[in-house]
Amino acid sequence: MIGKAYVSTFKYYNNRTHRLDFKNRPVLIIGQADSTDYVILPVSRVTNQNNLDHHYDVVLEPEQVPLLHLKERSFVRTHKQSIVNAGELTREIVDFRKEYPDIYRTIIARMEEFQKNLVVNALHK
């Protein structure tokens, strides 16, 4: 499953209702936490451009990744890792690692850089 994009039921804060809500969104599986949980990166449109991290949010244009079926420019949020249970993964979309290896390597490199900086800051600041 690692390297594949799935549709997942994802929890988010709804600014209109001021409460947690759920929606289906594409996610990229980057690891396995245990026998039933996976480490994922969300794929999001990021409607408020002020919320973008211009380094860690990797841009995906729909024409770059046609098998992902994006309707508009989206971002893999390499600094927003989450854990999802296998039961929250509703449908496989594409084997991202196989179909888009260059983009996949960029995503993993940015995630690795973020993690290294996180550890350094945790130990030395």
PyMOL CGO cylinders between C-alpha atoms (Angstrom):
from pymol import cmd
from pymol.cgo import CYLINDER

trace = [
    CYLINDER, 0.00, 0.00, 0.00, 2.94, 2.33, 0.54, 0.3, 1, 1, 1, 1, 1, 1,
    CYLINDER, 2.94, 2.33, 0.54, 3.26, 4.72, -2.39, 0.3, 1, 1, 1, 1, 1, 1,
    CYLINDER, 3.26, 4.72, -2.39, -0.39, 4.45, -3.38, 0.3, 1, 1, 1, 1, 1, 1,
    CYLINDER, -0.39, 4.45, -3.38, -3.00, 7.19, -3.38, 0.3, 1, 1, 1, 1, 1, 1,
    CYLINDER, -3.00, 7.19, -3.38, -6.36, 6.33, -1.84, 0.3, 1, 1, 1, 1, 1, 1,
    CYLINDER, -6.36, 6.33, -1.84, -9.60, 8.09, -1.11, 0.3, 1, 1, 1, 1, 1, 1,
    CYLINDER, -9.60, 8.09, -1.11, -9.91, 8.39, 2.65, 0.3, 1, 1, 1, 1, 1, 1,
    CYLINDER, -9.91, 8.39, 2.65, -12.50, 9.67, 5.08, 0.3, 1, 1, 1, 1, 1, 1,
    CYLINDER, -12.50, 9.67, 5.08, -10.64, 12.58, 6.63, 0.3, 1, 1, 1, 1, 1, 1,
    CYLINDER, -10.64, 12.58, 6.63, -11.38, 14.70, 9.69, 0.3, 1, 1, 1, 1, 1, 1,
    CYLINDER, -11.38, 14.70, 9.69, -11.07, 18.50, 9.34, 0.3, 1, 1, 1, 1, 1, 1,
    CYLINDER, -11.07, 18.50, 9.34, -12.13, 21.67, 11.12, 0.3, 1, 1, 1, 1, 1, 1,
    CYLINDER, -12.13, 21.67, 11.12, -15.10, 23.31, 9.37, 0.3, 1, 1, 1, 1, 1, 1,
    CYLINDER, -15.10, 23.31, 9.37, -14.74, 27.10, 9.65, 0.3, 1, 1, 1, 1, 1, 1,
    CYLINDER, -14.74, 27.10, 9.65, -18.38, 27.68, 8.72, 0.3, 1, 1, 1, 1, 1, 1,
    CYLINDER, -18.38, 27.68, 8.72, -19.86, 25.43, 11.42, 0.3, 1, 1, 1, 1, 1, 1,
    CYLINDER, -19.86, 25.43, 11.42, -16.98, 25.82, 13.91, 0.3, 1, 1, 1, 1, 1, 1,
    CYLINDER, -16.98, 25.82, 13.91, -16.74, 22.09, 14.53, 0.3, 1, 1, 1, 1, 1, 1,
    CYLINDER, -16.74, 22.09, 14.53, -14.94, 19.00, 13.34, 0.3, 1, 1, 1, 1, 1, 1,
    CYLINDER, -14.94, 19.00, 13.34, -16.37, 17.47, 10.19, 0.3, 1, 1, 1, 1, 1, 1,
    CYLINDER, -16.37, 17.47, 10.19, -15.50, 14.71, 7.73, 0.3, 1, 1, 1, 1, 1, 1,
    CYLINDER, -15.50, 14.71, 7.73, -14.95, 14.56, 3.99, 0.3, 1, 1, 1, 1, 1, 1,
    CYLINDER, -14.95, 14.56, 3.99, -13.48, 12.18, 1.48, 0.3, 1, 1, 1, 1, 1, 1,
    CYLINDER, -13.48, 12.18, 1.48, -10.15, 13.30, 0.13, 0.3, 1, 1, 1, 1, 1, 1,
    CYLINDER, -10.15, 13.30, 0.13, -7.19, 11.80, -1.65, 0.3, 1, 1, 1, 1, 1, 1,
    CYLINDER, -7.19, 11.80, -1.65, -4.26, 10.81, 0.51, 0.3, 1, 1, 1, 1, 1, 1,
    CYLINDER, -4.26, 10.81, 0.51, -0.84, 9.40, -0.26, 0.3, 1, 1, 1, 1, 1, 1,
    CYLINDER, -0.84, 9.40, -0.26, 0.24, 6.46, 1.89, 0.3, 1, 1, 1, 1, 1, 1,
    CYLINDER, 0.24, 6.46, 1.89, 3.87, 6.84, 2.93, 0.3, 1, 1, 1, 1, 1, 1,
    CYLINDER, 3.87, 6.84, 2.93, 4.22, 4.23, 5.66, 0.3, 1, 1, 1, 1, 1, 1,
    CYLINDER, 4.22, 4.23, 5.66, 2.61, 1.66, 7.91, 0.3, 1, 1, 1, 1, 1, 1,
    CYLINDER, 2.61, 1.66, 7.91, 2.28, 2.57, 11.58, 0.3, 1, 1, 1, 1, 1, 1,
    CYLINDER, 2.28, 2.57, 11.58, 1.12, -0.89, 12.71, 0.3, 1, 1, 1, 1, 1, 1,
    CYLINDER, 1.12, -0.89, 12.71, -0.98, -3.77, 11.42, 0.3, 1, 1, 1, 1, 1, 1,
    CYLINDER, -0.98, -3.77, 11.42, -4.11, -1.63, 10.84, 0.3, 1, 1, 1, 1, 1, 1,
    CYLINDER, -4.11, -1.63, 10.84, -2.90, 1.99, 10.61, 0.3, 1, 1, 1, 1, 1, 1,
    CYLINDER, -2.90, 1.99, 10.61, -1.12, 3.87, 7.84, 0.3, 1, 1, 1, 1, 1, 1,
    CYLINDER, -1.12, 3.87, 7.84, 0.89, 7.08, 7.77, 0.3, 1, 1, 1, 1, 1, 1,
    CYLINDER, 0.89, 7.08, 7.77, -0.49, 9.39, 5.10, 0.3, 1, 1, 1, 1, 1, 1,
    CYLINDER, -0.49, 9.39, 5.10, 0.01, 12.79, 3.53, 0.3, 1, 1, 1, 1, 1, 1,
    CYLINDER, 0.01, 12.79, 3.53, -3.17, 14.67, 2.59, 0.3, 1, 1, 1, 1, 1, 1,
    CYLINDER, -3.17, 14.67, 2.59, -3.74, 15.93, -0.94, 0.3, 1, 1, 1, 1, 1, 1,
    CYLINDER, -3.74, 15.93, -0.94, -5.61, 19.21, -0.74, 0.3, 1, 1, 1, 1, 1, 1,
    CYLINDER, -5.61, 19.21, -0.74, -6.67, 22.17, -2.88, 0.3, 1, 1, 1, 1, 1, 1,
    CYLINDER, -6.67, 22.17, -2.88, -5.71, 24.66, -0.12, 0.3, 1, 1, 1, 1, 1, 1,
    CYLINDER, -5.71, 24.66, -0.12, -8.30, 27.30, -0.97, 0.3, 1, 1, 1, 1, 1, 1,
    CYLINDER, -8.30, 27.30, -0.97, -6.72, 29.93, 1.29, 0.3, 1, 1, 1, 1, 1, 1,
    CYLINDER, -6.72, 29.93, 1.29, -3.32, 30.59, -0.29, 0.3, 1, 1, 1, 1, 1, 1,
    CYLINDER, -3.32, 30.59, -0.29, -2.07, 32.11, 2.99, 0.3, 1, 1, 1, 1, 1, 1,
    CYLINDER, -2.07, 32.11, 2.99, -2.12, 28.58, 4.40, 0.3, 1, 1, 1, 1, 1, 1,
    CYLINDER, -2.12, 28.58, 4.40, 0.36, 27.27, 1.84, 0.3, 1, 1, 1, 1, 1, 1,
    CYLINDER, 0.36, 27.27, 1.84, 3.92, 26.44, 2.72, 0.3, 1, 1, 1, 1, 1, 1,
    CYLINDER, 3.92, 26.44, 2.72, 5.70, 27.24, -0.52, 0.3, 1, 1, 1, 1, 1, 1,
    CYLINDER, 5.70, 27.24, -0.52, 8.46, 24.76, 0.20, 0.3, 1, 1, 1, 1, 1, 1,
    CYLINDER, 8.46, 24.76, 0.20, 6.77, 21.78, 1.85, 0.3, 1, 1, 1, 1, 1, 1,
    CYLINDER, 6.77, 21.78, 1.85, 3.48, 21.82, -0.09, 0.3, 1, 1, 1, 1, 1, 1,
    CYLINDER, 3.48, 21.82, -0.09, 4.26, 20.00, -3.35, 0.3, 1, 1, 1, 1, 1, 1,
    CYLINDER, 4.26, 20.00, -3.35, 2.15, 21.29, -6.26, 0.3, 1, 1, 1, 1, 1, 1,
    CYLINDER, 2.15, 21.29, -6.26, 0.15, 18.82, -8.34, 0.3, 1, 1, 1, 1, 1, 1,
    CYLINDER, 0.15, 18.82, -8.34, -1.35, 20.12, -11.56, 0.3, 1, 1, 1, 1, 1, 1,
    CYLINDER, -1.35, 20.12, -11.56, -4.21, 17.94, -12.89, 0.3, 1, 1, 1, 1, 1, 1,
    CYLINDER, -4.21, 17.94, -12.89, -2.43, 17.40, -16.22, 0.3, 1, 1, 1, 1, 1, 1,
    CYLINDER, -2.43, 17.40, -16.22, 0.74, 16.17, -14.40, 0.3, 1, 1, 1, 1, 1, 1,
    CYLINDER, 0.74, 16.17, -14.40, -1.13, 13.40, -12.58, 0.3, 1, 1, 1, 1, 1, 1,
    CYLINDER, -1.13, 13.40, -12.58, -4.17, 12.49, -14.74, 0.3, 1, 1, 1, 1, 1, 1,
    CYLINDER, -4.17, 12.49, -14.74, -4.74, 9.16, -12.99, 0.3, 1, 1, 1, 1, 1, 1,
    CYLINDER, -4.74, 9.16, -12.99, -5.34, 11.04, -9.73, 0.3, 1, 1, 1, 1, 1, 1,
    CYLINDER, -5.34, 11.04, -9.73, -8.44, 12.68, -11.30, 0.3, 1, 1, 1, 1, 1, 1,
    CYLINDER, -8.44, 12.68, -11.30, -7.86, 16.11, -9.76, 0.3, 1, 1, 1, 1, 1, 1,
    CYLINDER, -7.86, 16.11, -9.76, -10.26, 18.84, -10.84, 0.3, 1, 1, 1, 1, 1, 1,
    CYLINDER, -10.26, 18.84, -10.84, -7.86, 21.67, -10.04, 0.3, 1, 1, 1, 1, 1, 1,
    CYLINDER, -7.86, 21.67, -10.04, -4.37, 22.43, -8.73, 0.3, 1, 1, 1, 1, 1, 1,
    CYLINDER, -4.37, 22.43, -8.73, -3.76, 20.59, -5.49, 0.3, 1, 1, 1, 1, 1, 1,
    CYLINDER, -3.76, 20.59, -5.49, -0.91, 20.08, -3.05, 0.3, 1, 1, 1, 1, 1, 1,
    CYLINDER, -0.91, 20.08, -3.05, 0.64, 17.14, -1.27, 0.3, 1, 1, 1, 1, 1, 1,
    CYLINDER, 0.64, 17.14, -1.27, 1.13, 18.52, 2.24, 0.3, 1, 1, 1, 1, 1, 1,
    CYLINDER, 1.13, 18.52, 2.24, 4.45, 16.92, 3.20, 0.3, 1, 1, 1, 1, 1, 1,
    CYLINDER, 4.45, 16.92, 3.20, 4.49, 18.65, 6.59, 0.3, 1, 1, 1, 1, 1, 1,
    CYLINDER, 4.49, 18.65, 6.59, 0.97, 17.47, 7.56, 0.3, 1, 1, 1, 1, 1, 1,
    CYLINDER, 0.97, 17.47, 7.56, 1.39, 13.74, 8.22, 0.3, 1, 1, 1, 1, 1, 1,
    CYLINDER, 1.39, 13.74, 8.22, -1.52, 11.89, 9.76, 0.3, 1, 1, 1, 1, 1, 1,
    CYLINDER, -1.52, 11.89, 9.76, -2.45, 8.36, 10.73, 0.3, 1, 1, 1, 1, 1, 1,
    CYLINDER, -2.45, 8.36, 10.73, -5.52, 6.67, 9.28, 0.3, 1, 1, 1, 1, 1, 1,
    CYLINDER, -5.52, 6.67, 9.28, -6.98, 3.28, 10.00, 0.3, 1, 1, 1, 1, 1, 1,
    CYLINDER, -6.98, 3.28, 10.00, -7.21, 0.88, 7.06, 0.3, 1, 1, 1, 1, 1, 1,
    CYLINDER, -7.21, 0.88, 7.06, -11.00, 1.06, 7.42, 0.3, 1, 1, 1, 1, 1, 1,
    CYLINDER, -11.00, 1.06, 7.42, -10.90, 4.76, 6.51, 0.3, 1, 1, 1, 1, 1, 1,
    CYLINDER, -10.90, 4.76, 6.51, -9.28, 4.00, 3.14, 0.3, 1, 1, 1, 1, 1, 1,
    CYLINDER, -9.28, 4.00, 3.14, -12.27, 3.60, 0.87, 0.3, 1, 1, 1, 1, 1, 1,
    CYLINDER, -12.27, 3.60, 0.87, -10.81, 3.22, -2.63, 0.3, 1, 1, 1, 1, 1, 1,
    CYLINDER, -10.81, 3.22, -2.63, -7.40, 2.95, -4.28, 0.3, 1, 1, 1, 1, 1, 1,
    CYLINDER, -7.40, 2.95, -4.28, -6.85, 5.66, -6.89, 0.3, 1, 1, 1, 1, 1, 1,
    CYLINDER, -6.85, 5.66, -6.89, -3.37, 5.05, -8.30, 0.3, 1, 1, 1, 1, 1, 1,
    CYLINDER, -3.37, 5.05, -8.30, 0.03, 3.57, -7.49, 0.3, 1, 1, 1, 1, 1, 1,
    CYLINDER, 0.03, 3.57, -7.49, 1.73, 6.94, -7.23, 0.3, 1, 1, 1, 1, 1, 1,
    CYLINDER, 1.73, 6.94, -7.23, 5.22, 5.52, -6.79, 0.3, 1, 1, 1, 1, 1, 1,
    CYLINDER, 5.22, 5.52, -6.79, 4.88, 3.50, -10.00, 0.3, 1, 1, 1, 1, 1, 1,
    CYLINDER, 4.88, 3.50, -10.00, 2.98, 5.99, -12.20, 0.3, 1, 1, 1, 1, 1, 1,
    CYLINDER, 2.98, 5.99, -12.20, 4.66, 9.25, -11.09, 0.3, 1, 1, 1, 1, 1, 1,
    CYLINDER, 4.66, 9.25, -11.09, 8.09, 8.24, -9.71, 0.3, 1, 1, 1, 1, 1, 1,
    CYLINDER, 8.09, 8.24, -9.71, 9.75, 11.66, -10.10, 0.3, 1, 1, 1, 1, 1, 1,
    CYLINDER, 9.75, 11.66, -10.10, 6.98, 13.50, -8.26, 0.3, 1, 1, 1, 1, 1, 1,
    CYLINDER, 6.98, 13.50, -8.26, 6.90, 10.75, -5.63, 0.3, 1, 1, 1, 1, 1, 1,
    CYLINDER, 6.90, 10.75, -5.63, 10.65, 11.13, -4.98, 0.3, 1, 1, 1, 1, 1, 1,
    CYLINDER, 10.65, 11.13, -4.98, 10.22, 14.90, -4.63, 0.3, 1, 1, 1, 1, 1, 1,
    CYLINDER, 10.22, 14.90, -4.63, 7.41, 14.38, -2.10, 0.3, 1, 1, 1, 1, 1, 1,
    CYLINDER, 7.41, 14.38, -2.10, 9.45, 11.91, -0.05, 0.3, 1, 1, 1, 1, 1, 1,
    CYLINDER, 9.45, 11.91, -0.05, 12.52, 14.19, -0.12, 0.3, 1, 1, 1, 1, 1, 1,
    CYLINDER, 12.52, 14.19, -0.12, 10.48, 17.18, 1.15, 0.3, 1, 1, 1, 1, 1, 1,
    CYLINDER, 10.48, 17.18, 1.15, 8.91, 15.05, 3.85, 0.3, 1, 1, 1, 1, 1, 1,
    CYLINDER, 8.91, 15.05, 3.85, 12.32, 13.78, 4.92, 0.3, 1, 1, 1, 1, 1, 1,
    CYLINDER, 12.32, 13.78, 4.92, 13.70, 17.34, 5.05, 0.3, 1, 1, 1, 1, 1, 1,
    CYLINDER, 13.70, 17.34, 5.05, 10.75, 18.45, 7.19, 0.3, 1, 1, 1, 1, 1, 1,
    CYLINDER, 10.75, 18.45, 7.19, 11.26, 15.51, 9.57, 0.3, 1, 1, 1, 1, 1, 1,
    CYLINDER, 11.26, 15.51, 9.57, 15.00, 16.22, 9.93, 0.3, 1, 1, 1, 1, 1, 1,
    CYLINDER, 15.00, 16.22, 9.93, 14.31, 19.88, 10.71, 0.3, 1, 1, 1, 1, 1, 1,
    CYLINDER, 14.31, 19.88, 10.71, 11.64, 18.85, 13.21, 0.3, 1, 1, 1, 1, 1, 1,
    CYLINDER, 11.64, 18.85, 13.21, 14.07, 16.60, 15.07, 0.3, 1, 1, 1, 1, 1, 1,
    CYLINDER, 14.07, 16.60, 15.07, 16.90, 19.16, 15.03, 0.3, 1, 1, 1, 1, 1, 1,
    CYLINDER, 16.90, 19.16, 15.03, 14.57, 21.86, 16.37, 0.3, 1, 1, 1, 1, 1, 1,
    CYLINDER, 14.57, 21.86, 16.37, 13.23, 19.50, 19.05, 0.3, 1, 1, 1, 1, 1, 1,
    CYLINDER, 13.23, 19.50, 19.05, 16.72, 18.70, 20.30, 0.3, 1, 1, 1, 1, 1, 1,
    CYLINDER, 16.72, 18.70, 20.30, 18.42, 22.08, 20.01, 0.3, 1, 1, 1, 1, 1, 1,
    CYLINDER, 18.42, 22.08, 20.01, 15.91, 24.86, 20.52, 0.3, 1, 1, 1, 1, 1, 1,
]
cmd.load_cgo(trace, "trace")
